[in-house]
Amino acid sequence: MVVFHCGSCGEALKKNQVDKHIASTCRRVPTLSCIDCGKDFTRDSYKEHTKCVSEQEKYGGANYTA
């Protein structure tokens, strides 16, 4: 599951919550950062971010198998 960090208020948002958050809470979001991979996205480009490193890849260390 892709989760973003709001660059304006710092709230963690699931991808399906971002549009509502921008419309009601933070209307001038400068960037959204993906919590898993650390990439920054604009308020429109985040929609194209569908694939990311998995939690297993990020935190699995030596135990991770592809």
PDB file of N, CA, C and O in Angstrom:
ATOM      1  N   MET A   1       0.842  -1.166   0.000  1.00  0.00           N
ATOM      2  CA  MET A   1       0.000   0.000   0.000  1.00  0.00           C
ATOM      3  C   MET A   1       0.897   1.242   0.000  1.00  0.00           C
ATOM      4  O   MET A   1       1.832   1.351   0.794  1.00  0.00           O
ATOM      5  N   VAL A   2       0.596   2.157  -0.892  1.00  0.00           N
ATOM      6  CA  VAL A   2       1.378   3.384  -1.004  1.00  0.00           C
ATOM      7  C   VAL A   2       0.824   4.405  -0.012  1.00  0.00           C
ATOM      8  O   VAL A   2      -0.377   4.673   0.017  1.00  0.00           O
ATOM      9  N   VAL A   3       1.724   4.972   0.803  1.00  0.00           N
ATOM     10  CA  VAL A   3       1.343   5.986   1.785  1.00  0.00           C
ATOM     11  C   VAL A   3       2.210   7.213   1.556  1.00  0.00           C
ATOM     12  O   VAL A   3       3.423   7.111   1.373  1.00  0.00           O
ATOM     13  N   PHE A   4       1.567   8.374   1.571  1.00  0.00           N
ATOM     14  CA  PHE A   4       2.263   9.634   1.332  1.00  0.00           C
ATOM     15  C   PHE A   4       2.291  10.490   2.590  1.00  0.00           C
ATOM     16  O   PHE A   4       1.415  10.393   3.450  1.00  0.00           O
ATOM     17  N   HIS A   5       3.308  11.321   2.673  1.00  0.00           N
ATOM     18  CA  HIS A   5       3.485  12.281   3.756  1.00  0.00           C
ATOM     19  C   HIS A   5       3.187  13.660   3.186  1.00  0.00           C
ATOM     20  O   HIS A   5       3.832  14.083   2.227  1.00  0.00           O
ATOM     21  N   CYS A   6       2.216  14.368   3.764  1.00  0.00           N
ATOM     22  CA  CYS A   6       1.843  15.700   3.290  1.00  0.00           C
ATOM     23  C   CYS A   6       2.948  16.693   3.638  1.00  0.00           C
ATOM     24  O   CYS A   6       3.341  16.812   4.798  1.00  0.00           O
ATOM     25  N   GLY A   7       3.445  17.405   2.626  1.00  0.00           N
ATOM     26  CA  GLY A   7       4.506  18.379   2.829  1.00  0.00           C
ATOM     27  C   GLY A   7       4.048  19.639   3.536  1.00  0.00           C
ATOM     28  O   GLY A   7       4.877  20.455   3.939  1.00  0.00           O
ATOM     29  N   SER A   8       2.758  19.813   3.693  1.00  0.00           N
ATOM     30  CA  SER A   8       2.222  21.004   4.340  1.00  0.00           C
ATOM     31  C   SER A   8       1.962  20.784   5.831  1.00  0.00           C
ATOM     32  O   SER A   8       2.427  21.562   6.664  1.00  0.00           O
ATOM     33  N   CYS A   9       1.219  19.726   6.167  1.00  0.00           N
ATOM     34  CA  CYS A   9       0.844  19.519   7.572  1.00  0.00           C
ATOM     35  C   CYS A   9       1.540  18.322   8.218  1.00  0.00           C
ATOM     36  O   CYS A   9       1.519  18.181   9.441  1.00  0.00           O
ATOM     37  N   GLY A  10       2.160  17.457   7.405  1.00  0.00           N
ATOM     38  CA  GLY A  10       2.876  16.312   7.949  1.00  0.00           C
ATOM     39  C   GLY A  10       2.046  15.059   8.160  1.00  0.00           C
ATOM     40  O   GLY A  10       2.561  14.058   8.658  1.00  0.00           O
ATOM     41  N   GLU A  11       0.784  15.092   7.794  1.00  0.00           N
ATOM     42  CA  GLU A  11      -0.090  13.931   7.985  1.00  0.00           C
ATOM     43  C   GLU A  11       0.273  12.809   7.014  1.00  0.00           C
ATOM     44  O   GLU A  11       0.635  13.063   5.865  1.00  0.00           O
ATOM     45  N   ALA A  12       0.172  11.570   7.484  1.00  0.00           N
ATOM     46  CA  ALA A  12       0.387  10.397   6.636  1.00  0.00           C
ATOM     47  C   ALA A  12      -0.944  10.026   5.997  1.00  0.00           C
ATOM     48  O   ALA A  12      -1.959   9.897   6.681  1.00  0.00           O
ATOM     49  N   LEU A  13      -0.928   9.853   4.667  1.00  0.00           N
ATOM     50  CA  LEU A  13      -2.163   9.617   3.923  1.00  0.00           C
ATOM     51  C   LEU A  13      -2.035   8.411   3.006  1.00  0.00           C
ATOM     52  O   LEU A  13      -1.049   8.274   2.282  1.00  0.00           O
ATOM     53  N   LYS A  14      -3.038   7.536   3.039  1.00  0.00           N
ATOM     54  CA  LYS A  14      -3.102   6.473   2.047  1.00  0.00           C
ATOM     55  C   LYS A  14      -3.439   7.132   0.717  1.00  0.00           C
ATOM     56  O   LYS A  14      -4.031   8.210   0.677  1.00  0.00           O
ATOM     57  N   LYS A  15      -3.058   6.477  -0.361  1.00  0.00           N
ATOM     58  CA  LYS A  15      -3.252   7.067  -1.685  1.00  0.00           C
ATOM     59  C   LYS A  15      -4.702   7.479  -1.933  1.00  0.00           C
ATOM     60  O   LYS A  15      -4.952   8.523  -2.535  1.00  0.00           O
ATOM     61  N   ASN A  16      -5.649   6.679  -1.481  1.00  0.00           N
ATOM     62  CA  ASN A  16      -7.052   7.002  -1.725  1.00  0.00           C
ATOM     63  C   ASN A  16      -7.574   8.142  -0.846  1.00  0.00           C
ATOM     64  O   ASN A  16      -8.718   8.564  -1.014  1.00  0.00           O
ATOM     65  N   GLN A  17      -6.767   8.645   0.080  1.00  0.00           N
ATOM     66  CA  GLN A  17      -7.166   9.750   0.947  1.00  0.00           C
ATOM     67  C   GLN A  17      -6.610  11.096   0.493  1.00  0.00           C
ATOM     68  O   GLN A  17      -7.041  12.139   0.985  1.00  0.00           O
ATOM     69  N   VAL A  18      -5.663  11.085  -0.436  1.00  0.00           N
ATOM     70  CA  VAL A  18      -4.945  12.305  -0.801  1.00  0.00           C
ATOM     71  C   VAL A  18      -5.856  13.364  -1.412  1.00  0.00           C
ATOM     72  O   VAL A  18      -5.808  14.521  -0.995  1.00  0.00           O
ATOM     73  N   ASP A  19      -6.682  13.000  -2.385  1.00  0.00           N
ATOM     74  CA  ASP A  19      -7.546  13.993  -3.035  1.00  0.00           C
ATOM     75  C   ASP A  19      -8.461  14.693  -2.034  1.00  0.00           C
ATOM     76  O   ASP A  19      -8.606  15.914  -2.074  1.00  0.00           O
ATOM     77  N   LYS A  20      -9.069  13.932  -1.146  1.00  0.00           N
ATOM     78  CA  LYS A  20      -9.957  14.518  -0.135  1.00  0.00           C
ATOM     79  C   LYS A  20      -9.169  15.439   0.796  1.00  0.00           C
ATOM     80  O   LYS A  20      -9.657  16.507   1.168  1.00  0.00           O
ATOM     81  N   HIS A  21      -7.964  15.037   1.171  1.00  0.00           N
ATOM     82  CA  HIS A  21      -7.116  15.841   2.053  1.00  0.00           C
ATOM     83  C   HIS A  21      -6.768  17.175   1.396  1.00  0.00           C
ATOM     84  O   HIS A  21      -6.828  18.224   2.038  1.00  0.00           O
ATOM     85  N   ILE A  22      -6.405  17.130   0.122  1.00  0.00           N
ATOM     86  CA  ILE A  22      -6.061  18.355  -0.603  1.00  0.00           C
ATOM     87  C   ILE A  22      -7.285  19.255  -0.736  1.00  0.00           C
ATOM     88  O   ILE A  22      -7.172  20.473  -0.595  1.00  0.00           O
ATOM     89  N   ALA A  23      -8.438  18.680  -1.002  1.00  0.00           N
ATOM     90  CA  ALA A  23      -9.659  19.467  -1.195  1.00  0.00           C
ATOM     91  C   ALA A  23     -10.165  20.105   0.095  1.00  0.00           C
ATOM     92  O   ALA A  23     -10.740  21.193   0.064  1.00  0.00           O
ATOM     93  N   SER A  24      -9.957  19.436   1.225  1.00  0.00           N
ATOM     94  CA  SER A  24     -10.566  19.947   2.451  1.00  0.00           C
ATOM     95  C   SER A  24      -9.595  20.490   3.491  1.00  0.00           C
ATOM     96  O   SER A  24      -9.945  21.413   4.226  1.00  0.00           O
ATOM     97  N   THR A  25      -8.403  19.950   3.571  1.00  0.00           N
ATOM     98  CA  THR A  25      -7.495  20.318   4.656  1.00  0.00           C
ATOM     99  C   THR A  25      -6.320  21.172   4.194  1.00  0.00           C
ATOM    100  O   THR A  25      -6.139  22.289   4.680  1.00  0.00           O
ATOM    101  N   CYS A  26      -5.539  20.674   3.284  1.00  0.00           N
ATOM    102  CA  CYS A  26      -4.325  21.365   2.831  1.00  0.00           C
ATOM    103  C   CYS A  26      -4.447  21.702   1.354  1.00  0.00           C
ATOM    104  O   CYS A  26      -3.990  20.943   0.500  1.00  0.00           O
ATOM    105  N   ARG A  27      -5.042  22.799   1.062  1.00  0.00           N
ATOM    106  CA  ARG A  27      -5.293  23.162  -0.339  1.00  0.00           C
ATOM    107  C   ARG A  27      -4.036  23.571  -1.088  1.00  0.00           C
ATOM    108  O   ARG A  27      -4.024  23.562  -2.319  1.00  0.00           O
ATOM    109  N   ARG A  28      -2.996  23.925  -0.381  1.00  0.00           N
ATOM    110  CA  ARG A  28      -1.756  24.360  -1.048  1.00  0.00           C
ATOM    111  C   ARG A  28      -0.600  23.425  -0.723  1.00  0.00           C
ATOM    112  O   ARG A  28       0.467  23.857  -0.287  1.00  0.00           O
ATOM    113  N   VAL A  29      -0.831  22.159  -0.940  1.00  0.00           N
ATOM    114  CA  VAL A  29       0.202  21.157  -0.672  1.00  0.00           C
ATOM    115  C   VAL A  29       1.342  21.345  -1.665  1.00  0.00           C
ATOM    116  O   VAL A  29       1.132  21.210  -2.870  1.00  0.00           O
ATOM    117  N   PRO A  30       2.559  21.657  -1.178  1.00  0.00           N
ATOM    118  CA  PRO A  30       3.685  21.819  -2.104  1.00  0.00           C
ATOM    119  C   PRO A  30       4.144  20.482  -2.683  1.00  0.00           C
ATOM    120  O   PRO A  30       4.356  20.361  -3.889  1.00  0.00           O
ATOM    121  N   THR A  31       4.295  19.491  -1.824  1.00  0.00           N
ATOM    122  CA  THR A  31       4.726  18.164  -2.275  1.00  0.00           C
ATOM    123  C   THR A  31       4.112  17.085  -1.393  1.00  0.00           C
ATOM    124  O   THR A  31       3.685  17.329  -0.265  1.00  0.00           O
ATOM    125  N   LEU A  32       4.088  15.904  -1.947  1.00  0.00           N
ATOM    126  CA  LEU A  32       3.713  14.703  -1.212  1.00  0.00           C
ATOM    127  C   LEU A  32       4.899  13.763  -1.328  1.00  0.00           C
ATOM    128  O   LEU A  32       5.402  13.540  -2.429  1.00  0.00           O
ATOM    129  N   SER A  33       5.354  13.209  -0.218  1.00  0.00           N
ATOM    130  CA  SER A  33       6.490  12.297  -0.231  1.00  0.00           C
ATOM    131  C   SER A  33       6.015  10.883   0.047  1.00  0.00           C
ATOM    132  O   SER A  33       5.228  10.648   0.964  1.00  0.00           O
ATOM    133  N   CYS A  34       6.501   9.945  -0.751  1.00  0.00           N
ATOM    134  CA  CYS A  34       6.180   8.543  -0.517  1.00  0.00           C
ATOM    135  C   CYS A  34       6.965   8.087   0.714  1.00  0.00           C
ATOM    136  O   CYS A  34       8.185   8.244   0.772  1.00  0.00           O
ATOM    137  N   ILE A  35       6.274   7.533   1.676  1.00  0.00           N
ATOM    138  CA  ILE A  35       6.923   7.113   2.913  1.00  0.00           C
ATOM    139  C   ILE A  35       7.884   5.954   2.675  1.00  0.00           C
ATOM    140  O   ILE A  35       8.921   5.874   3.334  1.00  0.00           O
ATOM    141  N   ASP A  36       7.558   5.053   1.744  1.00  0.00           N
ATOM    142  CA  ASP A  36       8.398   3.875   1.517  1.00  0.00           C
ATOM    143  C   ASP A  36       9.668   4.164   0.730  1.00  0.00           C
ATOM    144  O   ASP A  36      10.748   3.724   1.123  1.00  0.00           O
ATOM    145  N   CYS A  37       9.556   4.903  -0.382  1.00  0.00           N
ATOM    146  CA  CYS A  37      10.745   5.101  -1.219  1.00  0.00           C
ATOM    147  C   CYS A  37      11.364   6.489  -1.076  1.00  0.00           C
ATOM    148  O   CYS A  37      12.485   6.709  -1.535  1.00  0.00           O
ATOM    149  N   GLY A  38      10.650   7.437  -0.443  1.00  0.00           N
ATOM    150  CA  GLY A  38      11.208   8.758  -0.196  1.00  0.00           C
ATOM    151  C   GLY A  38      11.123   9.729  -1.359  1.00  0.00           C
ATOM    152  O   GLY A  38      11.623  10.848  -1.249  1.00  0.00           O
ATOM    153  N   LYS A  39      10.509   9.343  -2.465  1.00  0.00           N
ATOM    154  CA  LYS A  39      10.400  10.244  -3.615  1.00  0.00           C
ATOM    155  C   LYS A  39       9.344  11.304  -3.348  1.00  0.00           C
ATOM    156  O   LYS A  39       8.340  11.049  -2.682  1.00  0.00           O
ATOM    157  N   ASP A  40       9.589  12.508  -3.883  1.00  0.00           N
ATOM    158  CA  ASP A  40       8.644  13.610  -3.754  1.00  0.00           C
ATOM    159  C   ASP A  40       7.804  13.732  -5.013  1.00  0.00           C
ATOM    160  O   ASP A  40       8.293  13.516  -6.122  1.00  0.00           O
ATOM    161  N   PHE A  41       6.538  14.078  -4.834  1.00  0.00           N
ATOM    162  CA  PHE A  41       5.600  14.215  -5.943  1.00  0.00           C
ATOM    163  C   PHE A  41       4.805  15.502  -5.787  1.00  0.00           C
ATOM    164  O   PHE A  41       4.585  15.985  -4.676  1.00  0.00           O
ATOM    165  N   THR A  42       4.376  16.051  -6.925  1.00  0.00           N
ATOM    166  CA  THR A  42       3.492  17.211  -6.893  1.00  0.00           C
ATOM    167  C   THR A  42       2.084  16.722  -6.609  1.00  0.00           C
ATOM    168  O   THR A  42       1.834  15.517  -6.569  1.00  0.00           O
ATOM    169  N   ARG A  43       1.175  17.646  -6.415  1.00  0.00           N
ATOM    170  CA  ARG A  43      -0.198  17.265  -6.073  1.00  0.00           C
ATOM    171  C   ARG A  43      -0.886  16.489  -7.185  1.00  0.00           C
ATOM    172  O   ARG A  43      -1.909  15.852  -6.934  1.00  0.00           O
ATOM    173  N   ASP A  44      -0.361  16.521  -8.404  1.00  0.00           N
ATOM    174  CA  ASP A  44      -0.947  15.747  -9.498  1.00  0.00           C
ATOM    175  C   ASP A  44      -0.129  14.509  -9.853  1.00  0.00           C
ATOM    176  O   ASP A  44      -0.696  13.483 -10.228  1.00  0.00           O
ATOM    177  N   SER A  45       1.182  14.591  -9.740  1.00  0.00           N
ATOM    178  CA  SER A  45       2.023  13.474 -10.181  1.00  0.00           C
ATOM    179  C   SER A  45       1.971  12.266  -9.246  1.00  0.00           C
ATOM    180  O   SER A  45       2.361  11.169  -9.647  1.00  0.00           O
ATOM    181  N   TYR A  46       1.506  12.440  -8.023  1.00  0.00           N
ATOM    182  CA  TYR A  46       1.449  11.303  -7.100  1.00  0.00           C
ATOM    183  C   TYR A  46       0.531  10.198  -7.629  1.00  0.00           C
ATOM    184  O   TYR A  46       0.712   9.029  -7.288  1.00  0.00           O
ATOM    185  N   LYS A  47      -0.444  10.558  -8.452  1.00  0.00           N
ATOM    186  CA  LYS A  47      -1.410   9.582  -8.967  1.00  0.00           C
ATOM    187  C   LYS A  47      -0.735   8.517  -9.829  1.00  0.00           C
ATOM    188  O   LYS A  47      -1.232   7.396  -9.936  1.00  0.00           O
ATOM    189  N   GLU A  48       0.396   8.867 -10.442  1.00  0.00           N
ATOM    190  CA  GLU A  48       1.122   7.934 -11.301  1.00  0.00           C
ATOM    191  C   GLU A  48       2.025   6.998 -10.500  1.00  0.00           C
ATOM    192  O   GLU A  48       2.574   6.044 -11.052  1.00  0.00           O
ATOM    193  N   HIS A  49       2.180   7.262  -9.215  1.00  0.00           N
ATOM    194  CA  HIS A  49       3.055   6.448  -8.370  1.00  0.00           C
ATOM    195  C   HIS A  49       2.277   5.229  -7.878  1.00  0.00           C
ATOM    196  O   HIS A  49       1.601   5.275  -6.850  1.00  0.00           O
ATOM    197  N   THR A  50       2.388   4.151  -8.628  1.00  0.00           N
ATOM    198  CA  THR A  50       1.612   2.955  -8.305  1.00  0.00           C
ATOM    199  C   THR A  50       2.473   1.818  -7.778  1.00  0.00           C
ATOM    200  O   THR A  50       1.964   0.894  -7.144  1.00  0.00           O
ATOM    201  N   LYS A  51       3.763   1.880  -8.035  1.00  0.00           N
ATOM    202  CA  LYS A  51       4.654   0.814  -7.607  1.00  0.00           C
ATOM    203  C   LYS A  51       5.742   1.392  -6.722  1.00  0.00           C
ATOM    204  O   LYS A  51       6.240   2.490  -6.969  1.00  0.00           O
ATOM    205  N   CYS A  52       6.100   0.658  -5.709  1.00  0.00           N
ATOM    206  CA  CYS A  52       7.100   1.144  -4.770  1.00  0.00           C
ATOM    207  C   CYS A  52       7.814  -0.059  -4.165  1.00  0.00           C
ATOM    208  O   CYS A  52       7.423  -1.202  -4.401  1.00  0.00           O
ATOM    209  N   VAL A  53       8.847   0.196  -3.397  1.00  0.00           N
ATOM    210  CA  VAL A  53       9.497  -0.896  -2.692  1.00  0.00           C
ATOM    211  C   VAL A  53       8.526  -1.425  -1.654  1.00  0.00           C
ATOM    212  O   VAL A  53       7.783  -0.657  -1.042  1.00  0.00           O
ATOM    213  N   SER A  54       8.529  -2.700  -1.459  1.00  0.00           N
ATOM    214  CA  SER A  54       7.641  -3.288  -0.464  1.00  0.00           C
ATOM    215  C   SER A  54       8.257  -3.138   0.923  1.00  0.00           C
ATOM    216  O   SER A  54       9.451  -2.868   1.050  1.00  0.00           O
ATOM    217  N   GLU A  55       7.451  -3.311   1.949  1.00  0.00           N
ATOM    218  CA  GLU A  55       7.975  -3.267   3.308  1.00  0.00           C
ATOM    219  C   GLU A  55       9.002  -4.373   3.508  1.00  0.00           C
ATOM    220  O   GLU A  55       9.988  -4.191   4.223  1.00  0.00           O
ATOM    221  N   GLN A  56       8.767  -5.524   2.873  1.00  0.00           N
ATOM    222  CA  GLN A  56       9.707  -6.631   2.993  1.00  0.00           C
ATOM    223  C   GLN A  56      11.056  -6.252   2.386  1.00  0.00           C
ATOM    224  O   GLN A  56      12.098  -6.564   2.961  1.00  0.00           O
ATOM    225  N   GLU A  57      11.049  -5.579   1.221  1.00  0.00           N
ATOM    226  CA  GLU A  57      12.295  -5.145   0.593  1.00  0.00           C
ATOM    227  C   GLU A  57      13.012  -4.124   1.470  1.00  0.00           C
ATOM    228  O   GLU A  57      14.231  -4.179   1.627  1.00  0.00           O
ATOM    229  N   LYS A  58      12.258  -3.204   2.032  1.00  0.00           N
ATOM    230  CA  LYS A  58      12.845  -2.114   2.803  1.00  0.00           C
ATOM    231  C   LYS A  58      13.364  -2.571   4.160  1.00  0.00           C
ATOM    232  O   LYS A  58      14.446  -2.164   4.583  1.00  0.00           O
ATOM    233  N   TYR A  59      12.597  -3.411   4.840  1.00  0.00           N
ATOM    234  CA  TYR A  59      12.935  -3.776   6.212  1.00  0.00           C
ATOM    235  C   TYR A  59      13.380  -5.222   6.391  1.00  0.00           C
ATOM    236  O   TYR A  59      13.802  -5.611   7.481  1.00  0.00           O
ATOM    237  N   GLY A  60      13.289  -6.025   5.322  1.00  0.00           N
ATOM    238  CA  GLY A  60      13.608  -7.440   5.438  1.00  0.00           C
ATOM    239  C   GLY A  60      15.084  -7.745   5.576  1.00  0.00           C
ATOM    240  O   GLY A  60      15.457  -8.786   6.118  1.00  0.00           O
ATOM    241  N   GLY A  61      15.929  -6.849   5.092  1.00  0.00           N
ATOM    242  CA  GLY A  61      17.367  -7.045   5.209  1.00  0.00           C
ATOM    243  C   GLY A  61      17.829  -8.333   4.563  1.00  0.00           C
ATOM    244  O   GLY A  61      17.452  -8.636   3.431  1.00  0.00           O
ATOM    245  N   ALA A  62      18.642  -9.090   5.274  1.00  0.00           N
ATOM    246  CA  ALA A  62      19.206 -10.329   4.748  1.00  0.00           C
ATOM    247  C   ALA A  62      18.136 -11.401   4.548  1.00  0.00           C
ATOM    248  O   ALA A  62      18.362 -12.363   3.814  1.00  0.00           O
ATOM    249  N   ASN A  63      16.995 -11.253   5.178  1.00  0.00           N
ATOM    250  CA  ASN A  63      15.925 -12.251   5.068  1.00  0.00           C
ATOM    251  C   ASN A  63      15.063 -12.060   3.837  1.00  0.00           C
ATOM    252  O   ASN A  63      14.214 -12.903   3.547  1.00  0.00           O
ATOM    253  N   TYR A  64      15.261 -10.964   3.099  1.00  0.00           N
ATOM    254  CA  TYR A  64      14.421 -10.685   1.933  1.00  0.00           C
ATOM    255  C   TYR A  64      14.794 -11.592   0.769  1.00  0.00           C
ATOM    256  O   TYR A  64      15.972 -11.725   0.438  1.00  0.00           O
ATOM    257  N   THR A  65      13.797 -12.217   0.146  1.00  0.00           N
ATOM    258  CA  THR A  65      13.999 -12.985  -1.077  1.00  0.00           C
ATOM    259  C   THR A  65      13.032 -12.476  -2.127  1.00  0.00           C
ATOM    260  O   THR A  65      11.853 -12.258  -1.846  1.00  0.00           O
ATOM    261  N   ALA A  66      13.534 -12.289  -3.338  1.00  0.00           N
ATOM    262  CA  ALA A  66      12.715 -11.732  -4.423  1.00  0.00           C
ATOM    263  C   ALA A  66      11.766 -12.739  -4.992  1.00  0.00           C
ATOM    264  O   ALA A  66      11.010 -12.424  -5.911  1.00  0.00           O
TER     265      ALA A  66
END
